Amino acid sequence: MEKLTNKEEEIMQVLWDLEKAFVKDVIAKFPKPAPHYNTVSTMIRNLEEKGIVSHETFGKTHQYFPLISKEEYRKKFMHKTIQNYFENSYKNVVSFFAKEEKISVKELKEIIEIIENNKQ
């Protein structure tokens, strides 16, 4: 699966939250000024072509829903990011956040506890 564009990710965030939505429902979740109906519709159809979204037909309109869960996408995206930017090392990821002061010692201790509990 290819990485989604930022706009595609925004639409997917809405679809993951709503689970099923018509284009107008997606637009309603965007801050004002919201994107144009045709723009959102085209982007959703592109997501459908990528195999990430599907739809049910109701007369002349479509209700869209995700074919991949947020967790599934996150896992694939994170794996690719770690591979491409951190030499496939989770240690490098954690070190990066520690150096950037984006993670505290308390949070690191919590991560260690999670790892230790998962090994048991």
Order of alpha helices (4+ residues) and beta strands (2+ residues): alpha-alpha-alpha-beta-beta-alpha-alpha-alpha
